[in-house]
Amino acid sequence: MANGVLIIDKPSDWTSMDVCAKIRGILHEKRVGHGGTLDPMATGVLPVFVGRATRAVEFAMDGKKEYLAALKLGVITNTQDTTGEVVETRPVKVDRDKLEAALAPFRGEIAQVPPMYSAIKVKGKKLYQLARAGQEVERPARTVTIDGLELLETAPEGFPAEEHMWYLRINCSKGTYVRTLCHDIGQALGCGGCMAALRRTRVAGYTLAQAVTLEKLQAAPEPEALLAPVDGCFEAYPAVSVGADVLKKARNGSPFPCPAKDGRWRVYGPEGEFLLLGQCAGGVMTTIKSFFEV
């Protein structure tokens, strides 16, 4: 029985759900879920949770993310990226200094209006369904956090190199739309802009260095051997081990005594097995989510 996390380097033109469907077939496991959607044009880190590890999906989706993005100035599209229909082109008179200055207001907490071409629901309908029907509805701005926004010197490997193309490294919170960020930067510059490429380099603590391609997974004689332990998703939290005397309580989901400071903990059993993510208060641990196989 397969349990763990596959860190996939998602190829372009695949949806995140396409990747999950492929992995279900390779591993013959129905319980498969991904930790954060990537648009079809995007590539990069897609954690795929398998078996009992699917219980960690909600935590992975809340994590910080890092992206590399190509910003194409002078072009505005209906999807805010180069897969969409061009609605306007404008002349570009932007140098590096002007672009650097334009980036400053986009660092920190910012208000971002989600794009029409997104899966957010309004009155039960996904925005992209309304957009494809030619409708545009008002979307309330959402607060997102841009922890890092860096203008790169050169194009990342595999990215398009064209006139008026610039390259960004972005560290951001859950809910950030990078293509909307590119569009908004273009608007701030007055020339318009859209996203021409996107590669996710980090999410939920997982990086490209850990990622494998679908081809490598499919060619592996034992693809289960590529599964990473699910506790890697919680490395931001400290670890504590408990003895056999409280193991039954922990496995039953009951609060149990634990010599840990108040806060969230990764809890391991006496044999080193990852049991659960827990919350400790006053020397008593309660289970947030368990991960041992029942």
Backbone bond lengths (Angstrom), bond angles and torsions (degrees), N, CA, C in turn:
res aa  C-N    CA-C-N  psi(-1)  N-CA   C-N-CA  omega(-1)  CA-C   N-CA-C  phi
1 M - - - 1.465 - - 1.526 109.53 -
2 A 1.334 116.81 123.63 1.462 121.54 -175.59 1.514 110.97 -82.16
3 N 1.326 116.01 129.31 1.465 122.29 175.09 1.520 108.81 -140.91
4 G 1.318 117.32 130.77 1.456 120.57 177.69 1.512 111.35 146.38
5 V 1.329 114.75 -163.32 1.469 121.13 -174.30 1.527 109.32 -125.00
6 L 1.309 115.72 128.68 1.463 121.66 170.85 1.522 107.36 -99.74
7 I 1.331 116.91 122.13 1.460 120.38 176.39 1.523 106.40 -95.01
8 I 1.326 115.01 103.63 1.463 121.94 -173.67 1.528 110.17 -97.46
9 D 1.325 115.59 139.15 1.470 121.38 168.62 1.527 105.98 -89.11
10 K 1.344 116.10 94.42 1.457 120.46 -173.24 1.530 111.62 -64.19
11 P 1.329 116.77 131.45 1.472 118.65 175.81 1.523 111.03 -79.36
12 S 1.327 116.13 161.15 1.466 119.89 176.37 1.532 109.06 -70.87
13 D 1.317 115.36 158.49 1.466 124.14 179.14 1.526 113.87 70.96
14 W 1.334 117.23 8.32 1.460 121.83 171.54 1.522 108.35 -109.87
15 T 1.333 117.10 140.73 1.457 119.31 169.63 1.529 108.10 -82.89
16 S 1.328 115.65 162.68 1.462 119.59 176.88 1.529 110.65 -62.12
17 M 1.328 116.60 -35.28 1.470 120.51 178.68 1.524 111.51 -71.01
18 D 1.337 118.09 -31.48 1.469 121.15 173.69 1.528 110.01 -58.84
19 V 1.344 115.36 -43.02 1.466 120.43 -179.79 1.530 109.99 -63.10
20 C 1.329 116.35 -44.70 1.469 119.89 178.91 1.526 111.28 -60.58
21 A 1.332 117.19 -42.34 1.463 120.93 179.75 1.527 111.07 -62.49
22 K 1.337 116.05 -40.34 1.468 120.32 178.43 1.524 110.47 -62.89
23 I 1.319 116.66 -42.12 1.464 120.87 -177.62 1.525 111.23 -69.88
24 R 1.332 117.11 -34.75 1.469 119.81 174.67 1.527 110.23 -56.57
25 G 1.343 115.79 -42.49 1.460 120.20 179.99 1.518 112.73 -68.92
26 I 1.331 117.17 -40.65 1.467 120.78 -177.68 1.530 111.07 -68.13
27 L 1.332 116.47 -43.28 1.463 120.72 -174.86 1.528 113.80 -94.32
28 H 1.336 116.24 -8.40 1.477 120.57 -177.50 1.529 110.65 55.04
29 E 1.327 115.37 46.96 1.466 122.71 -178.88 1.517 108.29 -133.57
30 K 1.348 116.30 124.94 1.465 120.74 -178.20 1.520 112.42 -75.81
31 R 1.347 116.78 -31.27 1.465 120.21 -175.74 1.526 110.22 -82.18
32 V 1.329 115.96 91.41 1.466 122.46 -178.81 1.524 108.15 -138.57
33 G 1.332 116.96 130.15 1.460 121.06 177.22 1.514 110.38 -148.00
34 H 1.332 117.42 153.21 1.466 120.40 -177.01 1.521 111.21 -104.19
35 G 1.320 116.02 156.65 1.462 121.55 -177.43 1.509 112.56 -104.65
36 G 1.330 117.34 63.75 1.465 119.98 176.27 1.511 112.79 117.66
37 T 1.321 116.56 111.94 1.465 122.56 -175.21 1.532 112.00 -64.67
38 L 1.319 115.39 138.55 1.463 122.72 168.25 1.519 107.75 -114.98
39 D 1.340 117.13 134.34 1.457 120.65 175.32 1.520 110.18 -58.67
40 P 1.351 117.68 154.32 1.466 119.72 -179.82 1.529 114.04 -53.85
41 M 1.354 118.74 -38.39 1.466 119.59 -177.79 1.530 112.41 -70.93
42 A 1.333 117.43 -19.39 1.469 121.75 -175.50 1.526 111.43 -81.34
43 T 1.328 114.58 154.35 1.460 121.61 174.80 1.529 108.26 -124.93
44 G 1.335 115.16 174.41 1.458 119.00 171.65 1.510 114.97 112.78
45 V 1.323 114.92 -159.87 1.459 122.94 -166.84 1.530 111.82 -65.50
46 L 1.334 115.30 118.69 1.459 122.72 174.30 1.529 107.81 -130.98
47 P 1.336 117.92 101.12 1.466 118.73 176.48 1.533 109.56 -71.79
48 V 1.320 115.62 129.18 1.461 120.88 178.97 1.523 108.04 -117.54
49 F 1.307 115.76 120.18 1.463 122.35 -173.62 1.528 109.39 -96.14
50 V 1.314 114.90 132.68 1.465 121.13 -171.53 1.523 110.06 -123.48
51 G 1.340 115.78 138.39 1.462 120.71 175.84 1.517 111.48 67.47
52 R 1.325 115.43 -137.74 1.467 120.94 -179.04 1.533 111.83 -60.33
53 A 1.328 116.67 -24.25 1.464 121.57 -178.70 1.522 112.65 -65.96
54 T 1.348 118.56 -15.47 1.468 120.07 179.10 1.531 111.05 -61.21
55 R 1.326 117.52 -16.76 1.458 120.62 178.38 1.526 111.78 -67.37
56 A 1.333 117.38 -13.04 1.468 121.55 -179.38 1.525 113.18 -92.68
57 V 1.337 117.89 -5.08 1.466 120.69 -174.77 1.527 111.72 -55.14
58 E 1.328 117.38 -44.58 1.470 120.32 -175.94 1.523 111.98 -62.05
59 F 1.337 117.17 -30.59 1.460 120.77 -179.63 1.526 110.46 -78.29
60 A 1.333 116.58 -37.09 1.465 120.51 179.41 1.516 111.16 -64.18
61 M 1.323 116.89 -36.93 1.465 120.67 -176.57 1.530 112.03 -70.81
62 D 1.332 116.49 -19.25 1.464 120.06 179.90 1.530 113.31 -85.32
63 G 1.333 116.71 -8.80 1.457 120.26 -171.56 1.521 114.47 -75.85
64 K 1.334 115.35 166.67 1.461 122.20 174.89 1.533 109.85 -70.36
65 K 1.320 115.15 153.30 1.458 120.75 -177.18 1.527 110.53 -131.62
66 E 1.335 115.72 152.39 1.467 121.08 173.87 1.519 108.57 -127.75
67 Y 1.333 115.34 137.38 1.460 121.70 -179.26 1.521 110.86 -133.12
68 L 1.322 115.54 154.73 1.453 123.70 161.61 1.526 106.51 -108.72
69 A 1.327 116.84 133.87 1.461 120.02 -176.91 1.515 110.28 -137.09
70 A 1.341 115.39 146.78 1.463 121.71 172.48 1.523 107.93 -102.28
71 L 1.322 115.82 125.41 1.462 123.21 179.33 1.529 108.59 -104.29
72 K 1.316 116.29 116.61 1.471 121.94 178.05 1.527 108.36 -99.31
73 L 1.329 116.83 112.63 1.463 120.95 -179.69 1.526 110.91 -86.74
74 G 1.329 114.66 152.13 1.461 120.65 176.66 1.509 114.61 89.91
75 V 1.333 117.89 -1.00 1.468 122.01 -177.67 1.524 109.17 -129.39
76 I 1.333 116.74 127.47 1.462 122.52 176.54 1.527 107.66 -116.96
77 T 1.336 116.68 129.61 1.464 120.80 179.89 1.523 110.43 -123.37
78 N 1.314 116.14 164.49 1.465 120.38 -177.88 1.532 112.49 -73.40
79 T 1.340 117.74 -17.60 1.467 121.20 179.02 1.525 112.24 -105.10
80 Q 1.328 116.74 -2.76 1.471 123.84 -177.22 1.527 112.63 69.33
81 D 1.342 116.80 12.96 1.463 120.86 172.30 1.531 108.31 -142.01
82 T 1.324 116.00 174.67 1.466 119.75 -173.10 1.526 113.58 -77.83
83 T 1.346 118.37 -0.22 1.470 119.49 174.40 1.527 111.09 -81.15
84 G 1.331 116.58 -13.10 1.463 120.11 -174.62 1.509 113.79 -92.26
85 E 1.317 114.09 -176.14 1.465 121.99 179.62 1.528 109.01 -84.23
86 V 1.327 116.17 130.91 1.466 120.83 178.37 1.523 108.53 -71.62
87 V 1.330 115.90 123.22 1.467 120.20 -179.90 1.529 111.87 -104.37
88 E 1.342 115.94 -18.06 1.473 118.34 179.20 1.527 109.68 -165.32
89 T 1.332 115.48 143.45 1.466 120.83 169.79 1.521 107.81 -122.90
90 R 1.333 114.68 145.17 1.465 120.09 -177.74 1.523 109.03 -135.96
91 P 1.340 117.05 152.70 1.471 119.34 175.35 1.531 110.22 -66.28
92 V 1.332 115.04 150.35 1.469 120.95 -176.84 1.523 109.34 -119.78
93 K 1.322 115.58 125.17 1.467 121.48 173.20 1.527 107.57 -131.07
94 V 1.306 114.41 72.47 1.472 121.51 -174.50 1.521 108.90 -129.42
95 D 1.347 116.45 126.33 1.457 120.26 171.65 1.527 108.55 -108.18
96 R 1.321 115.74 179.14 1.457 120.35 -175.72 1.534 112.10 -59.79
97 D 1.324 116.84 -42.15 1.466 119.85 -178.63 1.525 111.50 -63.35
98 K 1.330 116.76 -40.78 1.460 120.62 -179.64 1.529 110.64 -66.63
99 L 1.334 116.03 -39.46 1.460 119.52 178.89 1.526 110.66 -68.42
100 E 1.332 117.36 -42.82 1.473 120.72 177.42 1.525 110.60 -56.39
101 A 1.324 117.00 -43.09 1.465 121.07 -179.80 1.529 110.88 -65.39
102 A 1.338 116.50 -35.92 1.464 120.64 -178.72 1.526 111.93 -70.48
103 L 1.329 116.90 -26.22 1.466 120.31 -178.50 1.531 112.75 -72.42
104 A 1.330 116.73 -28.24 1.467 120.91 -171.87 1.535 113.61 -52.91
105 P 1.340 120.35 -46.26 1.475 119.64 -177.63 1.535 113.80 -68.39
106 F 1.337 116.56 -10.90 1.468 119.67 -178.09 1.525 112.94 -94.39
107 R 1.326 116.69 4.58 1.467 120.13 177.05 1.529 110.20 -94.37
108 G 1.336 116.28 146.21 1.455 120.63 -178.02 1.524 110.94 89.91
109 E 1.322 116.41 -155.18 1.463 121.01 177.44 1.523 109.71 -76.79
110 I 1.324 115.86 126.71 1.466 120.33 179.12 1.523 109.28 -133.34
111 A 1.327 116.10 158.30 1.465 121.93 173.81 1.525 107.92 -94.51
112 Q 1.328 116.25 128.57 1.459 120.65 -177.88 1.523 109.58 -129.04
113 V 1.323 116.55 127.97 1.464 121.28 176.15 1.527 108.00 -87.40
114 P 1.338 119.05 118.51 1.469 120.86 -178.82 1.521 111.45 -58.59
115 P 1.322 117.97 146.67 1.468 120.57 -179.61 1.523 111.82 -72.12
116 M 1.329 116.28 155.52 1.463 120.13 175.93 1.533 110.31 -62.98
117 Y 1.315 116.66 -36.81 1.466 119.09 178.36 1.534 108.68 -85.52
118 S 1.338 115.05 76.61 1.463 122.38 177.27 1.514 108.02 -149.87
119 A 1.339 115.70 168.04 1.471 120.58 -175.47 1.523 112.64 -90.61
120 I 1.332 117.32 6.55 1.466 120.45 177.74 1.527 108.89 -63.79
121 K 1.336 115.43 138.89 1.462 119.93 -178.22 1.529 111.64 -96.84
122 V 1.325 115.16 138.11 1.467 123.13 172.47 1.519 106.61 -127.09
123 K 1.347 116.01 117.92 1.465 122.08 -177.94 1.531 111.50 52.07
124 G 1.335 114.88 43.15 1.464 120.48 174.08 1.511 115.60 83.36
125 K 1.340 117.60 -3.55 1.468 120.30 179.92 1.516 110.32 -115.16
126 K 1.337 115.65 138.67 1.462 119.43 177.20 1.524 109.33 -71.91
127 L 1.336 114.75 141.45 1.470 119.63 -176.10 1.525 112.03 -57.63
128 Y 1.344 117.28 -38.77 1.467 117.67 -177.06 1.532 111.15 -67.15
129 Q 1.349 117.29 -27.09 1.466 119.51 176.18 1.521 110.49 -67.78
130 L 1.334 116.04 -40.84 1.467 120.25 177.14 1.526 110.82 -66.03
131 A 1.361 115.43 -40.89 1.466 120.06 -179.24 1.528 111.17 -62.64
132 R 1.342 115.98 -41.79 1.471 119.28 -179.82 1.527 111.83 -67.13
133 A 1.351 115.74 -23.22 1.461 120.28 177.14 1.528 111.63 -87.95
134 G 1.342 115.31 6.02 1.462 120.11 177.70 1.512 114.81 83.28
135 Q 1.334 116.93 13.79 1.458 120.74 -179.15 1.524 110.81 -101.79
136 E 1.313 115.29 146.95 1.459 121.00 171.75 1.513 108.09 -129.12
137 V 1.331 116.45 129.94 1.461 120.98 -179.00 1.525 109.09 -119.74
138 E 1.313 114.78 158.90 1.463 119.69 179.01 1.524 109.27 -71.21
139 R 1.338 115.93 134.28 1.469 121.00 178.08 1.513 108.31 -120.69
140 P 1.328 116.87 127.38 1.473 118.40 177.52 1.522 110.75 -67.68
141 A 1.321 116.75 142.21 1.466 121.05 176.60 1.519 110.00 -67.05
142 R 1.329 116.01 147.23 1.460 121.52 177.74 1.528 108.33 -120.37
143 T 1.313 115.38 146.86 1.459 119.80 177.88 1.524 109.84 -85.13
144 V 1.323 116.22 124.85 1.466 122.40 174.64 1.529 107.72 -127.12
145 T 1.312 115.91 165.03 1.463 119.90 -177.44 1.520 110.00 -120.13
146 I 1.325 115.67 125.25 1.465 122.32 174.89 1.532 106.78 -103.65
147 D 1.319 116.20 99.33 1.470 120.72 -177.59 1.525 112.03 -75.54
148 G 1.316 116.12 -27.77 1.461 120.06 179.87 1.516 110.29 -149.34
149 L 1.340 116.79 135.17 1.462 122.21 177.92 1.522 106.82 -143.67
150 E 1.328 115.30 100.77 1.470 121.81 -171.38 1.521 110.52 -117.70
151 L 1.314 116.51 133.13 1.457 122.47 175.10 1.519 108.39 -86.47
152 L 1.331 116.90 120.17 1.463 121.48 -176.32 1.525 111.27 -83.94
153 E 1.330 114.83 157.50 1.470 120.97 -179.49 1.523 111.77 -79.31
154 T 1.335 116.09 -36.34 1.467 120.04 -174.78 1.522 110.01 -134.63
155 A 1.329 114.85 166.69 1.462 120.37 179.95 1.522 110.88 -73.16
156 P 1.332 118.42 133.15 1.461 120.23 172.20 1.529 110.40 -60.49
157 E 1.317 116.01 156.26 1.468 121.45 -178.70 1.529 110.29 -57.21
158 G 1.348 115.08 130.64 1.454 120.83 177.17 1.512 115.03 86.60
159 F 1.343 117.83 -5.41 1.454 120.83 -179.41 1.530 110.38 -83.94
160 P 1.338 118.01 150.32 1.469 120.30 178.94 1.525 111.29 -67.49
161 A 1.314 115.60 144.54 1.466 121.16 177.08 1.524 107.84 -119.41
162 E 1.333 116.10 105.58 1.458 121.99 -176.83 1.527 109.48 -137.77
163 E 1.308 114.94 170.08 1.465 120.03 175.24 1.532 109.59 -62.89
164 H 1.311 116.12 141.34 1.473 123.66 178.88 1.532 112.87 63.22
165 M 1.331 116.46 27.29 1.461 121.74 176.62 1.527 108.78 -104.23
166 W 1.324 115.71 130.74 1.454 122.44 178.26 1.528 109.18 -128.51
167 Y 1.340 115.09 158.92 1.455 119.16 -171.00 1.531 110.58 -126.50
168 L 1.327 115.17 134.41 1.454 121.43 -173.00 1.531 111.23 -124.15
169 R 1.335 115.77 146.74 1.468 121.77 165.72 1.521 106.62 -110.65
170 I 1.324 116.23 126.66 1.466 121.06 -172.62 1.523 109.90 -125.83
171 N 1.324 117.18 126.42 1.460 122.58 169.76 1.526 106.87 -109.88
172 C 1.325 116.74 124.78 1.461 118.86 -170.52 1.523 112.45 -148.82
173 S 1.324 114.00 169.84 1.455 121.51 -178.95 1.521 110.68 -88.57
174 K 1.325 114.21 170.44 1.457 122.01 170.77 1.533 109.41 -53.09
175 G 1.336 115.93 142.32 1.459 120.32 174.80 1.506 115.31 89.36
176 T 1.346 117.46 -2.89 1.464 120.29 179.69 1.524 110.12 -79.70
177 Y 1.324 116.63 130.73 1.462 121.53 173.40 1.525 107.93 -99.88
178 V 1.331 116.42 112.93 1.464 120.30 -177.72 1.519 110.42 -68.33
179 R 1.324 117.75 -35.38 1.479 118.38 179.14 1.525 111.01 -66.97
180 T 1.325 117.19 -33.90 1.465 120.03 174.79 1.524 110.68 -67.72
181 L 1.339 116.30 -37.91 1.463 120.27 175.52 1.529 110.05 -59.64
182 C 1.324 117.35 -44.97 1.471 121.18 178.44 1.529 110.65 -62.47
183 H 1.318 116.41 -44.55 1.472 120.81 178.16 1.531 110.74 -59.80
184 D 1.325 116.44 -45.43 1.468 120.53 -176.61 1.533 112.01 -68.50
185 I 1.336 116.74 -35.38 1.470 119.60 175.41 1.528 109.88 -63.83
186 G 1.330 116.00 -42.36 1.463 120.00 176.89 1.521 112.31 -61.06
187 Q 1.328 116.35 -39.59 1.470 120.24 178.01 1.523 110.78 -65.42
188 A 1.336 116.33 -40.24 1.468 120.47 179.72 1.529 111.33 -63.51
189 L 1.335 116.12 -32.00 1.458 120.95 179.49 1.529 112.18 -81.49
190 G 1.335 116.46 -15.26 1.457 120.99 179.11 1.510 115.02 88.20
191 C 1.338 116.67 -8.87 1.463 119.72 -177.08 1.524 112.52 -103.65
192 G 1.327 116.70 -8.35 1.456 120.20 -176.57 1.516 111.38 78.45
193 G 1.318 115.25 163.28 1.460 119.65 179.28 1.516 110.90 -171.72
194 C 1.308 115.57 165.41 1.461 121.32 176.66 1.523 108.49 -151.79
195 M 1.319 116.25 169.01 1.467 121.64 -179.41 1.521 109.72 -88.98
196 A 1.335 115.96 129.69 1.465 120.59 -177.79 1.519 113.14 -106.08
197 A 1.319 118.09 -15.51 1.466 121.89 176.87 1.521 107.96 -164.16
198 L 1.339 115.48 152.60 1.464 120.36 179.76 1.521 109.33 -148.24
199 R 1.331 115.07 131.76 1.471 120.51 176.94 1.530 107.71 -135.88
200 R 1.334 116.54 122.21 1.463 119.64 177.96 1.524 108.40 -86.98
201 T 1.329 115.34 127.24 1.458 120.76 -175.82 1.524 113.37 -106.68
202 R 1.343 116.48 -14.53 1.466 119.99 178.27 1.522 110.40 -157.48
203 V 1.335 116.32 139.13 1.454 121.94 171.39 1.526 108.10 -158.97
204 A 1.328 116.54 139.59 1.466 123.23 177.16 1.528 112.15 54.27
205 G 1.332 116.61 30.63 1.463 119.99 179.41 1.518 114.41 85.50
206 Y 1.328 118.02 -6.12 1.470 122.05 179.83 1.531 109.72 -95.58
207 T 1.335 116.49 144.50 1.464 121.10 -175.37 1.528 111.31 -125.55
208 L 1.331 115.25 169.78 1.464 120.84 177.96 1.523 112.30 -60.57
209 A 1.342 116.87 -30.11 1.467 120.30 -179.86 1.524 111.43 -61.15
210 Q 1.329 117.21 -25.67 1.461 122.01 -179.55 1.525 112.72 -92.76
211 A 1.330 117.23 -11.24 1.464 120.78 -169.29 1.523 112.39 -80.42
212 V 1.337 115.43 148.13 1.462 122.70 175.24 1.523 108.75 -122.08
213 T 1.294 116.77 152.42 1.458 121.35 177.06 1.527 109.73 -80.77
214 L 1.318 115.75 160.51 1.462 120.13 175.63 1.522 111.10 -62.82
215 E 1.343 115.96 -33.13 1.474 119.58 178.43 1.524 110.90 -63.36
216 K 1.330 116.21 -43.02 1.465 119.72 178.72 1.523 110.87 -65.79
217 L 1.319 116.43 -40.08 1.466 119.93 178.48 1.525 110.82 -62.31
218 Q 1.328 116.08 -44.89 1.460 120.08 -177.28 1.533 111.76 -68.24
219 A 1.334 116.10 -32.57 1.472 119.90 -178.49 1.526 112.90 -82.02
220 A 1.320 117.64 -13.19 1.471 120.89 -175.95 1.526 110.48 -66.80
221 P 1.337 117.78 132.30 1.467 119.89 177.74 1.523 112.49 -63.02
222 E 1.317 116.26 -32.04 1.467 121.45 175.91 1.535 108.37 -131.54
223 P 1.333 117.74 83.70 1.470 120.03 -175.88 1.528 113.21 -59.51
224 E 1.339 117.25 -26.61 1.472 120.07 178.26 1.523 111.98 -61.20
225 A 1.341 116.03 -24.96 1.472 119.83 -179.32 1.529 111.60 -68.10
226 L 1.324 117.73 -16.19 1.462 121.49 179.45 1.529 112.51 -86.95
227 L 1.330 117.00 -3.89 1.460 120.64 178.49 1.522 110.59 -70.71
228 A 1.326 116.17 130.41 1.467 121.41 174.92 1.523 108.82 -91.78
229 P 1.335 118.44 149.77 1.468 120.06 177.59 1.522 111.21 -62.76
230 V 1.318 116.26 144.01 1.462 120.92 -175.86 1.520 112.49 -68.52
231 D 1.345 118.13 -22.10 1.464 118.45 -178.00 1.524 112.52 -66.65
232 G 1.337 117.30 -15.50 1.458 120.70 175.81 1.522 112.73 -61.51
233 C 1.335 116.25 -22.95 1.464 121.44 178.66 1.533 111.34 -70.62
234 F 1.337 116.11 -16.33 1.469 120.26 -174.45 1.528 112.55 -117.39
235 E 1.326 116.99 26.40 1.461 120.31 -176.13 1.522 112.80 -64.86
236 A 1.334 117.17 -16.35 1.465 119.76 177.67 1.526 111.54 -69.19
237 Y 1.329 116.70 -17.66 1.462 120.44 -178.81 1.522 110.35 -101.52
238 P 1.344 117.36 147.11 1.469 119.80 178.27 1.529 111.32 -69.88
239 A 1.330 115.22 164.21 1.458 121.08 -177.60 1.521 110.95 -111.63
240 V 1.315 115.44 147.83 1.459 121.68 174.80 1.530 108.09 -142.59
241 S 1.328 116.05 144.09 1.467 121.20 177.30 1.515 109.67 -107.42
242 V 1.322 115.45 145.85 1.468 120.38 177.88 1.521 109.01 -118.65
243 G 1.328 115.01 155.92 1.458 120.47 -178.05 1.515 113.00 -86.91
244 A 1.330 114.61 173.03 1.466 121.15 -178.66 1.523 111.98 -62.59
245 D 1.337 116.47 -23.33 1.465 119.93 -176.15 1.536 112.87 -67.38
246 V 1.348 117.44 -24.80 1.464 119.22 179.99 1.534 112.18 -112.30
247 L 1.328 115.80 3.74 1.467 120.29 -174.82 1.533 111.75 -60.51
248 K 1.335 116.65 -41.13 1.461 119.99 -178.06 1.523 110.55 -63.44
249 K 1.334 116.92 -43.78 1.466 120.30 178.16 1.527 111.10 -61.35
250 A 1.339 115.24 -44.16 1.466 119.74 -179.95 1.526 110.84 -60.54
251 R 1.327 116.64 -43.16 1.464 120.87 -178.51 1.529 111.99 -71.38
252 N 1.320 116.75 -25.64 1.470 120.60 178.73 1.528 112.23 -84.88
253 G 1.336 116.90 -5.62 1.459 120.24 -179.43 1.509 114.22 82.86
254 S 1.349 116.61 11.98 1.465 120.67 179.87 1.522 110.29 -87.28
255 P 1.337 118.65 150.66 1.467 120.45 172.51 1.523 110.21 -59.88
256 F 1.338 116.14 146.12 1.466 119.23 -178.56 1.523 109.72 -144.26
257 P 1.340 116.67 151.06 1.465 119.38 179.34 1.523 111.26 -66.24
258 C 1.335 115.86 141.15 1.466 119.98 -177.59 1.527 109.28 -152.20
259 P 1.342 117.66 129.04 1.475 120.82 -178.19 1.525 112.03 -80.51
260 A 1.333 117.18 64.84 1.463 121.29 -178.02 1.520 109.51 -131.24
261 K 1.325 115.00 156.13 1.465 120.13 175.28 1.527 109.65 -70.32
262 D 1.324 115.68 162.28 1.458 120.27 177.53 1.527 110.14 -62.21
263 G 1.333 115.97 139.52 1.463 121.13 179.02 1.517 111.47 137.95
264 R 1.332 115.07 -173.73 1.472 121.06 178.67 1.525 110.42 -87.24
265 W 1.344 115.38 143.00 1.467 121.43 -177.30 1.521 111.09 -140.50
266 R 1.329 114.22 148.63 1.465 120.85 163.14 1.525 106.96 -85.00
267 V 1.319 116.95 125.15 1.465 120.65 -175.03 1.526 109.69 -111.66
268 Y 1.344 114.89 127.68 1.463 122.06 -178.76 1.519 110.06 -116.85
269 G 1.329 115.61 150.75 1.453 121.55 177.99 1.514 111.82 -83.27
270 P 1.350 117.09 178.59 1.471 121.34 -176.91 1.528 113.96 -63.83
271 E 1.328 117.44 -21.39 1.471 121.04 178.81 1.528 111.94 -96.24
272 G 1.343 116.44 7.87 1.462 120.40 179.24 1.510 114.46 86.92
273 E 1.340 116.98 5.79 1.455 119.95 -178.59 1.539 109.96 -78.68
274 F 1.343 115.40 138.80 1.468 120.47 178.98 1.519 108.55 -73.90
275 L 1.321 115.93 121.90 1.458 121.08 -176.91 1.523 112.97 -97.95
276 L 1.344 115.31 -50.52 1.463 117.14 -169.13 1.528 111.49 -167.63
277 L 1.317 114.20 164.46 1.459 122.33 165.42 1.518 105.87 -97.80
278 G 1.335 116.45 124.68 1.455 119.34 -174.24 1.517 113.38 -128.53
279 Q 1.318 115.04 165.37 1.465 122.95 176.53 1.519 107.70 -118.47
280 C 1.338 115.72 120.27 1.457 120.40 -179.12 1.529 109.87 -101.55
281 A 1.331 115.72 135.89 1.469 121.86 176.29 1.522 108.24 -147.68
282 G 1.330 116.09 120.65 1.460 120.39 178.30 1.515 113.97 61.78
283 G 1.338 116.84 33.82 1.463 120.27 178.25 1.516 114.62 80.44
284 V 1.338 117.37 9.25 1.465 121.15 178.53 1.532 108.49 -121.15
285 M 1.325 115.95 128.39 1.462 122.41 -178.85 1.522 109.95 -100.45
286 T 1.320 116.37 130.01 1.462 121.62 172.47 1.520 108.57 -115.76
287 T 1.305 115.96 149.82 1.462 122.03 -176.18 1.522 111.63 -82.08
288 I 1.334 115.61 127.19 1.468 120.76 170.23 1.520 108.46 -87.54
289 K 1.329 116.05 -47.86 1.477 121.60 177.91 1.527 108.26 -155.79
290 S 1.328 115.71 132.08 1.474 119.68 179.13 1.524 109.93 -97.53
291 F 1.340 115.87 152.75 1.464 120.27 -176.77 1.527 114.11 -132.75
292 F 1.330 118.19 1.99 1.469 119.12 175.47 1.525 108.98 -72.95
293 E 1.300 116.39 150.09 1.466 121.52 179.68 1.529 109.07 -73.69
294 V 1.320 115.63 128.74 1.465 120.91 -178.32 1.533 108.91 -81.89
